[in-house]
Amino acid sequence: LIATAQPWDDEMRQRIARHQRDRAERLPRMATVEEPLQLAKAIAACSTPQTLVVVDCLTLWLTNLLMPAH
C-alpha cells in the first residue's frame, strides 16, 4: 500500500493512525510506504510481477501537488 496522506492537523493525524491500526489488524503482512508526493517513484520501487500495489489516495496525492502546505 502506498499512502499519500500527510498529517497536517489533529484530525488527519487521528485518521492516519486509525488507518494504520486497521491495516495492522486486518492485513498484518501488508507493507505500507508513506509517500505524499513522489508517487511514480514509490510505485516503481514497489512494483514486481507478483506484487499488487494499492494507492491510497489519489485525491490526496493530487491535492498535495496542487496545494502544498508550505
C-alpha positions in Angstrom: 0.0 0.0 0.0 1.3 3.5 -0.8 -0.3 6.0 1.5 -0.3 9.6 0.3 -1.9 11.4 3.3 0.0 14.0 5.3 -0.6 14.7 9.0 -1.1 18.4 8.8 -3.7 18.7 11.6 -5.0 16.7 14.6 -7.9 15.3 12.6 -5.7 14.0 9.9 -3.2 12.5 12.4 -6.1 10.6 14.0 -7.4 9.4 10.7 -3.9 8.2 9.6 -3.4 6.4 13.0 -6.8 4.7 12.7 -6.0 3.5 9.2 -2.6 2.2 10.4 -4.2 0.3 13.2 -6.9 -1.1 10.9 -4.3 -2.3 8.4 -2.1 -3.9 11.1 -5.1 -5.8 12.5 -6.7 -6.9 9.2 -3.7 -7.3 7.0 -0.6 -7.7 9.2 1.7 -8.7 6.3 0.8 -5.8 4.1 3.7 -3.4 3.6 3.0 0.3 3.7 5.0 3.0 2.1 4.1 6.6 3.1 4.8 8.9 0.1 2.8 12.1 -0.3 4.5 13.4 -3.4 6.8 11.1 -5.3 4.1 8.6 -6.3 5.6 7.3 -9.6 9.0 6.7 -7.8 7.2 4.8 -5.0 5.2 2.7 -7.4 8.3 1.8 -9.4 10.2 0.9 -6.2 7.4 -1.4 -5.0 6.4 -3.0 -8.3 7.1 -6.6 -9.2 5.1 -9.0 -11.3 4.0 -10.7 -8.1 3.0 -7.6 -6.2 -0.3 -5.8 -6.0 0.3 -2.1 -5.4 -2.6 -0.1 -4.0 -2.5 3.7 -3.8 -4.5 5.4 -1.0 -5.4 8.1 -2.0 -5.0 9.7 -5.5 -7.2 12.6 -4.5 -4.9 13.5 -1.5 -1.8 13.0 -3.7 -3.2 15.4 -6.3 -4.1 17.9 -3.5 -0.5 17.6 -2.2 0.9 18.5 -5.6 -1.5 21.3 -6.4 -1.9 22.9 -3.0 1.3 22.4 -1.0 1.1 23.3 2.7 4.3 25.3 2.7 
